[in-house]
Amino acid sequence: MPSTPDPGAPESEREEQEWLSSRKVAKLWPVREAWLPDAARRADVRVRTSSGQSLGTWGPGPTSYYFHAEDVARATLEFTEGRIDVPSGWRTDTAIGRLREFWFKVLVYGAATVAVGAVVAAVLGCLAFIVFALTVE
């Protein structure tokens, strides 16, 4: 996401800064990926957002978050030292955080399975009706 710096800006701001994706930051911090932006706010990490393209009637696409690399490195040290207060439900290194992540995945995958099952059942029902209609004289 390059941007044109102000001509009067100091030289350090003119250099392109490195930004990390949510996946990379999730590997560094003991925080669930869904809570990374909130944890970054608590750690004073600069965050850029990139909204997805419009999906028409389905609304906007998903928002991507990018975190400033130097701030992430500083915050990683603070997380390991326990200086940043993050609720235990947001964390990946606590029992309640892992439990919430597990049930979230069960809910999402379960809903997807039910939806696919409903589509398959509807298709099979239509095919059965067509076969029945063709065999009845």
N, C-alpha and C positions, 0 to 999 in steps of 0.2 A: 504494500500500500504506500507507494512513494508519494511524497507531497513536496511542493515547492517551498523551500524555506524563505523566510523574510530576508531580503538582501542585507539588512542591518543586523541580523542575528549573529551571535558569536559563532565561531568556527565549529564548536562541538555540536551545536544543534543542526548544522548543515549536513553532517554525516548521516547516512541511512542507519536507522536503529533496527536491531533485530527484535522480532516479535515471535512468540511461541504460541502454538495452537493449544487448544484445551487438552487434547490427548497427550501432548508432551508434558504439560504442566501437571496433569493427573498422575503421571508416572513419578513426578518429583515430590508432590505434596501428598500427605495422607488425608486427602479430601475427595469425596465422591464428585464425579465430573459435573453433575447437575448443580452442585453448590460452589463451584470454583469462582464464578464472578463475585458472589457474596463474600467468600473467604478472601479474595483478592482485595476487596474494599476494606476489610478489617486489617489487612496487612499493608495497606497503602501502596498497592501495585497498580500501575497504569494499565488500563484495559481499553482495547479498541473493539468495537462491535462491527460486524458486517452482516447486514440483513439480507436474507435470501430474496431472490427475485419473486415477483408476484406470481402466485399460482392460480390466478383468476378467481373463480368463485370459492376456491379453497383457502383464500387469504394469502398472507405473506409466507415465504419459505422460512425455514429455520434460521435462527440467528447464530452466527459463529462468533466466538470470542477469541481474541488474541491478546497475549500478555507480554509486557515489556520484559525482555530477557534479563537485564540487570536487576530489575525489581524482583523478578522471580528468584534469582540466585540469592538475593538478600533475604527474601521471605522464606526460602527453603531452610536457610540456617536458623531463622527465628522459629519456624515450625518444629525443627528437630530439637531446639532448646526449650520448647514449650512456652515461648513468650507471646504467642498469638492465641487468643482465646477463641476456639471454634467449638460450637456445640457438638456433643458426642454423636448425635444423629447424622451429622454431615461427614464424619470421619470414616476412613476405611480401616483404621487400626483399632476400632472399638467394637465390642460385641453388638451394641445397639445399631451402630452404623452399618455393619455387615448384614445384620438382620433386616434392616429397612431396605437395603439394596437388594437382598434376596427376594423379599416380598414384592418389591417394585417390579423386578424381572418376572416373577411368577405371574403377577397381574397382567403385565404387558404381553408376555408370551401366551398366557392363557386366553386373553381376549383375542389375540391374533388367531389362535387355534380355533376358537369358537367361530370367528368370522369366516375363516376358510372352510370350516365344516359346514356352515350354513350355506355358503355358495355351492359347495359340492352337492349338498342335499338338494338344493333348488334345481341344479342342473340334472341330477339323477331323477328327480320328480318330474321335470319336464319331459325327459326322455321316456320315462315310464308311461306318462300320459299319451305321448305320441304313439308309442308301441301299442298301447291299449286302444287308442282311437283307430289305428290302422287294422287291428285284428277283429274289431267288432263289426259285424255286418249289419 
